[in-house]
Amino acid sequence: MSQNKRSFEARAESVDEAIQIGLAALDLKKDEVTIEVLDEGSRGLLGIGSRDATVRLTAVSPEEEPEPVVEEVVEVEEVVEEETAVYEPEPEPIAVTTDDSPAAKENDDRDEPTVAHEVITALIQKMGMDADVTIRESEVDDKTGRVTPIIDVRGDNLSALIGSRGETMASIQYIARLMVANMRHERARFVIDIDGYRLKREEALARLAERMAGKVIERQEAISLEPMSPPDRRIIHITLRDMDGVYTESTGEGSRRKVRILPAE
């Protein structure tokens, strides 16, 4: 929350991430601000009960113009977040059943969204949560022409089902996909959205991509974003693929893979 034009409070999963968010918001470098750590945050237990770190950045008047940087690393804004947990394996039709669950059937010839709706409703009920579960479809993918089933979960006090950066939601989706794949004997492709988190995450990432691309064009210098999951990187690539003056590439390995935004030649 901004205190005035030259001060900014930022929240993120860690102190370092919060500092980077504040620097991006103020459009300043680290040596141009004073940093006050208001809350170091907590990871909680299994993502439940976690608390973001909070810092306050205040601009200072530099004695001289700072040296330009060749490249900066930008952390993704911490906001309420086509895939699941970071670098998850594709779900295989393995046996994940209980005697009283829908997955105990030999085969289920109902369509994927219907089966997914039933499985997710059962999972949420077993967690002791009260929520409305509905089905909708994504917009048509302009490359594949496909639509993706989206299972919407809405209710009160569902933040524990989302978790830090959507990690708990991603885990629930992964388990549900395994169960549906096992029941239907084919790969499941639906996604779960809880209280609109996924849409808000996509919108925030798109805004971040456009803002950072503007800086790349202005400075003619590459910018690297923080390591992201495959679906988050995909949003960045899609957002900027038709923008004049920049192009994107993914670099790094495993969980450190990230997007770089570069000036077009």
Residue pairs with C-beta under 8 A, 6 or more apart in sequence:
1 9
2 8
2 9
2 25
3 9
3 56
6 26
6 58
6 59
7 56
7 57
7 58
7 59
8 22
8 25
8 26
8 56
8 57
9 22
9 38
9 54
9 55
9 56
9 57
10 18
10 19
10 21
10 22
10 25
10 54
10 55
10 57
11 18
11 21
11 52
11 53
11 54
11 78
12 18
12 20
12 21
12 52
12 53
12 75
12 77
12 78
13 41
13 50
13 52
13 53
13 78
13 164
13 165
14 41
14 53
15 37
15 40
15 41
15 53
15 55
16 75
17 53
17 75
17 78
17 226
18 52
18 53
18 54
18 55
18 78
19 30
19 35
19 55
19 57
20 73
20 74
20 75
20 226
21 75
21 77
21 78
22 33
22 35
22 55
22 56
22 57
23 29
23 30
23 33
23 57
24 74
24 75
24 77
24 211
26 33
26 57
26 59
28 57
28 59
29 66
29 69
31 62
31 66
32 59
32 60
32 62
32 66
33 57
33 58
33 59
33 60
34 57
34 58
34 60
35 55
35 56
35 57
36 55
36 56
36 57
36 58
37 53
37 54
37 55
38 54
38 55
38 56
39 51
39 52
39 53
39 54
40 53
41 50
41 51
41 52
41 53
41 54
42 49
42 50
42 51
43 50
43 164
44 50
44 51
44 164
46 168
47 163
47 164
47 167
47 168
48 160
48 163
48 168
50 163
50 164
52 78
68 219
68 221
69 221
70 221
70 222
71 221
71 222
71 223
71 224
72 223
72 224
73 223
73 224
73 225
73 226
74 208
74 212
74 223
74 224
74 225
74 226
75 225
75 226
76 204
76 205
76 208
76 225
76 226
76 228
76 232
77 204
77 208
78 165
79 200
79 201
79 204
80 162
80 195
80 196
80 197
80 200
80 201
81 162
81 165
81 166
81 169
81 197
81 198
81 200
81 201
82 138
82 148
82 189
82 191
82 231
82 234
83 191
83 229
83 230
83 231
84 170
84 171
84 173
84 174
84 177
84 191
85 167
85 170
85 171
85 173
85 174
85 229
86 167
86 170
86 229
86 230
86 255
87 229
87 230
87 254
87 255
88 170
88 174
90 187
91 174
91 177
91 178
91 181
91 187
91 188
92 178
92 181
92 187
93 181
93 182
93 184
93 185
93 186
93 187
94 178
94 181
94 182
95 182
96 103
96 175
96 178
96 179
96 182
97 103
97 104
97 179
97 182
98 104
101 119
101 122
101 179
102 108
102 115
102 118
102 119
102 122
102 183
103 119
103 179
103 182
103 183
105 183
107 183
107 184
107 185
108 115
108 183
108 184
109 184
110 184
112 149
112 180
112 184
112 188
112 189
112 190
113 135
113 149
113 151
113 190
114 135
115 180
115 183
115 184
116 135
116 149
116 151
116 176
116 180
116 188
116 190
117 133
117 134
117 135
117 151
119 176
119 179
119 180
119 183
120 133
120 151
120 153
120 172
120 176
120 192
121 133
123 172
123 175
123 176
124 131
124 133
124 153
124 161
127 161
129 155
129 158
129 161
130 155
130 156
131 153
131 154
131 155
131 158
131 161
132 153
132 154
132 155
133 151
133 152
133 153
134 151
134 152
134 154
135 149
135 150
135 151
135 152
136 149
136 150
136 152
137 147
137 148
137 149
137 150
138 147
138 148
138 149
138 150
138 191
139 147
140 146
140 147
141 147
141 148
148 189
148 190
148 191
149 189
149 190
149 191
150 190
150 191
150 192
150 193
150 198
151 176
151 190
151 191
151 192
151 193
152 193
153 161
153 192
153 193
153 194
153 195
154 194
154 195
154 196
155 195
158 194
158 195
159 195
160 168
161 168
161 169
161 172
161 194
162 168
162 169
162 194
162 195
162 197
163 169
163 170
163 171
166 197
166 198
166 201
169 192
169 194
169 197
169 198
172 192
173 191
173 192
176 188
176 190
176 192
177 188
177 189
177 190
178 188
180 188
180 190
181 187
181 188
191 198
192 198
193 199
201 232
202 235
205 232
205 235
205 236
205 239
206 235
206 239
208 225
208 236
209 235
209 236
209 239
209 240
209 261
210 239
210 240
210 243
212 223
212 225
212 261
213 240
213 243
213 245
213 246
213 261
215 223
216 222
216 223
216 245
216 246
216 261
216 262
216 263
217 245
217 246
217 263
220 263
221 263
222 260
222 261
222 262
222 263
223 260
223 261
224 251
224 258
224 259
224 260
224 261
225 236
225 258
225 259
225 260
225 261
226 258
227 252
227 255
227 256
227 257
227 258
228 236
228 257
228 258
228 259
233 250
233 257
233 258
233 259
236 248
236 259
236 261
237 248
237 250
237 259
240 246
240 247
240 248
240 261
241 248
244 264
245 263
245 264
246 261
246 262
246 263
246 264
247 261
247 262
247 264
248 259
248 260
248 261
248 262
249 259
249 260
249 262
250 257
250 258
250 259
250 260
251 257
251 258
251 259
251 260
252 258
